[in-house]
Amino acid sequence: MNLDKLFHLKEHNTDVKTEVIAGITTFMTMAYILAVNPNILEASGMDRGAVFTATAVASFIATCLMALLSNYPFVLAPGMGLNAYFAYTVVLGMGYSWQQALAAVFVEGLIFIVLSLTNVREEIFNAIPMNLKHAVSAGIGLFIAFIGLQNAKIVVNDDATLVSMFSFKNSVAQGTFTSEGITVLLALLGVIITAVFMVKNIKGGILWGILITWILGIICQFAGLYVPNAETGFYSLLPEFSNGLSIPSMSSTFMQVDFSGVFSMDFLMIMFAFLFVDMFDTLGTLIGVASKANMLDENGKLPKIRGALMADAVGTSVGALCGTSTVTTFVESASGVAEGGRTGLTGIVAAILFGLSLFLSPIFLAIPSFATAPALIVVGFLMITSVTKINLEDYSEAIPSFIAIIAMPFMYSISEGIAMGIISYVVINLVTGKAKEKKISALMYVLAVLFILKYVLL
């Protein structure tokens, strides 16, 4: 197979080696979803093994579709946040069965397909001003850096200040240094190691950072510096092959959608919530990552966006049929882009690894969050550099951009950042009389009103 002809590698100034490293890097930074998603959806009554298989299969199919329909280096998987909403709000909170929740996700995916075919999502993407697009990229940078800091427990919850720095002193006093404390130390060391590789411009620096941090953790485990404690969520860093390489059955969740409550108002609200978060998380990720990779054209549009949106929409419906929550474009795709990934070959490599993870799940599930956290933190830095492209001299552009940037990490949501950015952009320019001068599109006004109604009614 001529990979250059299929993915136009030379045209995108890349090569097979770069794309493979980028694909591996993206997969490594988001492999945690294979462990986290089953844990979360298990709370709704679903079988953990079945959800693991559904997660890997849905990720493989959706990412292959993204690569083949758009030739972009974006990787898809069941989204974080959406899975928690599925399990804790819809099922445990509202009393729906997980089969009915899967039906809501399936219908949402079908609506997404229609919106993608009718250019609605594409028009929304194109309506967002260029400065806000750069702000979304920078905001995502802060957001994923914050996720990295939390995953590594460098930043922890604090009653007085909401968040604070991990305390090594308290860790030693409470006797948790050999589980929690040492992993925080390794994560901080991982950030330094990854940064040094980046400064030295070493190919695959982010991937090497993940692997070396993980290996250092294994060495600490052998030396007794790290002591696994499953009760507190600190597991062995060594792959567990005691159950062999069998693939967990997906039969208990496959095609288990229940449409019995489809015409109720609650069902429609649940479906709308899935639809809203998925749409703007996906658009935000596409804007942010594509902006960082210089994939947007001179008008701020993303060529072949319809294929990217269609892959996301079909992936969501396929994922629901397999037995998992909403599939979406992962912001961790930025880590592969940072390694030079520019085409669908990056996605195909990541998709293959999702497929292989079905057979080698013990290896991938052994990658600890403290090893992938440094990658997210460093990629956060790479993405926040987009802030330099924002016109900071024009306050009517700069202030809404700033609001969008800070809303993402502080509200822990890409979609909330976009909502705040659009509302503030429209209101500030309207009140100051700059709306005509800026030629704000009618769709921006519609979006601003819809976002305001969302906050009032939902």
N, C-alpha and C positions, 0 to 999 in steps of 0.2 A: 504494500500500500504506500502510495506517495503522500506522506504526511504534509509536505510543503504545499502540494496541490490542493489537498483537502482543507487545510486550515490556513493557507496563505501566510506561512510563517515569515518568509522574506519580506513580504509586503508590510508586515507588522514589526519588522526589525527584531525578530526573535529566532530561536532555533529549538530543536527538539530537546536538547539538554536543559535549556532554561525553562521550557514549558513543563518538563517532567519534574524538575526541582520545585517549581511553583505549585504544581498540582499536589506533590507530596506535602509541601509546607502548608497549603490551605487545608488539606485533609488532617494533618497533625494538629492544627490549631482548633479544628472543630470536631475531632474524633470524640471529644467529651460527650457529644450529643448521644452517642451510642450507649453511654452509661447513664447519663442524666435523664434522657427521655423515658426509658423504661421505669426508672425509679419514680418519676413524677406521675406517669399515667397509671402505674400500679395502684396508686392511691384511689383511683376511680373504679377499681375492681378488675382491671384488665390484667391478663397474664403477662408477667415481666418478660419472659423469653419470647413470647409472640410479638410483643411491642419492639423488642430488640431487632428481630428479623424484619418486621414491618418498617422500622426506621431505616435500616440498611437498604432494603429493597426500594422504598420510596425515594430515598436520596439518590440511589444509583439511576433510577429511571428518570427522575426530574433533572438531574445534572447532565445526563446524556442528551436529553431533549434541549436543554439550554445550549450545550456545545454545538449540536447539529442544526438547531433552528436559528441561532444568532452568531455563533462563533465567538462568543465572549467567555472570558475566564472566570465566570461566576459559578459558584457551587451552591446547591440547594439541599435543605434538610428540614425536618420538623423544627419550627421556630421556638426558641426560648421565650417565655412570657405567654405565648399562645397556648403552649402545653399546660402551663400552670392555670391559666384561665379555664381551659378545658376541664381539668381535674378538680380544682379546688372551688371554682365559682359555679360552673355549669352543672357538674355532677354532685359534688359534695354540698355545695351551697344552695343550689336551686332545686335539687332533687331529681334531675333528669338521669336516665340511665346512660352509660357510656355509649351504648348503641345509638341512642337518640342524638347524643353530642356528635358522634361520627357522621350522622345524617346531616346535621347543620354544617359541618365542615365540607361534606360532599356537595351540598347545594351551593354553598359559598364558592366552591371551586368552579361549578357550572356557570354561575353568574359572572365570575371572573373571566371565563372563556368568552362569554358574550361581550363583555366590556372590552376585552382585548381585540376581538374581531371588529368591533364597531369604533375602534380608535379612541374610546373615551379615556382609557388610561394613558395612551400616548399623548393626547391633547393636554391632560393634566401635567404630564412631565414637561411638555414644551411650554406651558403657560407660566411655569415658575421662573422668575427673573434669574439672570446669571449670577448675581451677587448672592442670592439666597442659595443657589446650587453650591457655590463654593462654601457657604456657611454650613450647609448640610454635611458636606465632606469633613469640615473641621469639627463640627459637632459630633459626628460619628467617631472621629478620632478620640475625643474626650470620653465618649461613651464606652468605647471598647477598651480604652486604657483603664477606665473605672471598673469595668467588668474584670479585667486582668488583675487589678489590685485586690478586688474582692475574692476572686477565685483563689488567689494565693494567700488570702487572709492577712495581707499587708495592711489593708484597710478593714476595720471591723465596726460592728454596730456599737453605738454609745448612747446611753439614755440622755446625757446632758447636751451633747453636741451632734447627735444623730450618727456621725461617723468619727472615727479617730484612728490613730496609728496603733498597730499591734504592739503590746507591751511585752518585751522580752523579760523584764524584771518580774512581772506577774506570772509569766509562763514558767519561769524557774521556781518561783515560790509555790506555785500550785502543782508542780511536778508534771507539767504538760510539755516541757521543752523537747523531750525526745519524740513527741508526736507532732504537735502543732508548731512549736517554736523553731525546730530545725527546718521544717518545710518552708516557713516564711524566710528564714535565712538563705535557703537554697534558691528561692524565687528571686530574692534581691541579688544574689550572686549571678543568677541566670540573666537578669537585666544587664548587669555589667558585662558578662561574657558576650551576650548578643550585641550590645552596643559596640564592644571592641571589634567584633567581626564586621559590623556595619561600617565603622570608621576605617577599617583596613580594606573595605570593599571586597570581602571574601564572598564568592558565589555561594548561595545557599546559607548565608549567615544566620538567618532566622531559624531555619531547620536545624542547623548545627547547634544553635542555642538551646532548642527544645531537647535534642538528643543528649547533649552533654549534661544539661541540668538533670535529666532523668537518670543518666548513668551515675552522676554524683550522688543522687538519692539512693540508688541501689548500693553503692559503695558504703554510704552511711548506714544502710540497713544491715549489711554484712558486719560492719564495725560496731553495731549496737548503738550508734548515735541516733538512729531513727528506729522507733519501736512501733510497729503497726498496732492500731487499736480500732477494731471494726465498730465497736459500740459508739465511738465518737467520730466515725467517718474517715479514719485514717487506715487505709488498707495496705497490704503488701505491695511493693513496687515490682515484684517479680511476677511474670505471667504465670497463670494457674492453668495447667494442662490436665488436671486430674480427671476431668470429664471428657477428655479427648477433643476432637475437632468437629463434633456433630453440630448441625445447624438447628437451633430451636424451632419447633413447629409454629407456623403462623395460622393454623387452622381455627383456633379459638377466636381470632379477631378478623379473619379474612371474610369480606362481604357481609359483615354483621351490622350493616346500617339499618336503623329502625325509623321509618317515616311516620310513625303513628301520631306524633305531635306537631307535624309540619305546618298545620294551618293555625296554630295558636299564636297569640301575640307575643308570648314569651319566646317561642321558637324563632320568630322573626327578629326579635331584639338580639337574641344570641347570635343568629346568623349574621346580622348587621355588624355586631361587635367583632366577630371573626373577620368579616369582610373589610371593615374599616382599618383595623390594625394591620392586617395582611397587606392591603393595598398600599398604605403609606409607609410601612416598614420596607416593603419591596422597592417602592419608588425612591425612598430615601437612600437605600443601599445602592441601587443602580446609579442614582445621581452622584452619591459620594465617591464610590469606588471608580466609576467611569470618569469622573472629574479628575481624580488623582492620577489616573492612567492616561490622561489626555485623550480620551476616546470621544469626547463631545466635539461637535463641529463648531464652526465660527458663530453659529446662532444658538449655541448651547443645547443642541438637540443630539440625541443618541441614535445613530444610524442602526437600522435593524432592531429597534427596540420592541417591535411587535412580536418578533420571535422570542425575545427574552421574556416578555410578559406572558406569552402563550405557554412557555415552558413552566413558568411559575404556576399558572392557573391549572394546567393539566396535572402538574405534580401534586397540587392540593387535592384534587378529586381522586387521583390514583392512590395517594397516601391514605385518604379516608377509607377507600375500599380495602386497602391492605390492613388497616387498623392502627392509624396514628393520627395525631392532631395536624393542624395546618402546616403544609410544606411551604417554605419561603426562601428567598435568596439570602444567603448568610453574609453578614457583614465581615466575617472572618475571611471572605474572599479577598479582602484587602491585603492579607498577608502574602497570598500568592502573587498578587499584582506588584507588591513591594519587592518580590523576588524576580520580577521581570516577566511574569505571565501576561500574555496579551491576546491569546486566542482560545478557542474551544478545546485545544489539546490539553491545556491546564485542567479544564473541567473533566475531560475524559479520564485523565490520570487519577484525579480525585474520585471519580465515579468507580473506576476499577478497584481502587482501594476500599471503597464502601462495599463493593461486591466481595472482595477478598476477606473483608472483616467478618463476613458470615462464617468463614472457615477458620479464621485466625483471631476470633473475638478475644481470647485470653490476652493476646499481645496488645491489641488496641485498647482494651479496657484497663490495662495496667498503666497506661500513660497517665500520670497524675496531673491534676490541675495546676500544681505549682510549677510544673515543667512547661506547660503551654502558656501560662500567665505572662512570662517575660516577652513572648512573641506578641501578645495582644498589646502590651504596654508600649513596645517599640513601634509597632504598626500604628498605634494611636499617635505617636509623635510624627510619623511620616504623613498621616492624614491631616493633622492639624496645621501643617504647613500651608494648606489651601487658604488659610486665613490671610496670607499675604496677597492673594489675588482679589480680595474684597476691596472695593473703593471706600476707604475709611474717611475720605475727605467729605463725602456726601452723607450727612447724618441720616437722611431719609432712607438710604440704602444700608448704612453701617449699623444703625440701632436695631432694625428688625433682624439683620444678620446675627448680631450679638445675642439677641433674645433667642433665636433658633439654636445657636451654638450652646448656650448655657442650659436651655430647657432639656436637651437630650440627656446629659448625665444627671442633672438634678431631679428630673422627673422620671428618669430611668426608662426612656422610650424615644425611639427615633420618630415615631408618628406624632407624638406630642410636640416635639421640637419643630417639625414641619408645620403643624397646626398653629403654634404660637408665632412662628416666623411669618406665615401667610396672613394671619389676622393682623398682626402689628404692622406688616408692610402695607396692607390695604388701608387700614385706619389712619396711620401716620401720614401717608401720602395724600389721602382724601382730605383730612382735616387741614393740612398745610397747603392745599391747593396745587400739589405737584402731580396729581393723578393723570391729568391730560398730557402733561409734559412727558411722563414716564410711559404713556400708552399702555397702561395696565389692562390686560385682557379681561373680557367679560367673565371668563372662566375663573379668574382669580377672585372676582367679587363673589361669584357663586360659591367657591370653596370657602371663602372667609365666612359667609353666612352659614354654610353647612357646619363648619367647625364651631361657630358660636352656638348654633342650635344643639350640637352634640353636647357641649358643656352645660347647656341649660336643661336639656331633656334627659340625658343619660346619666 
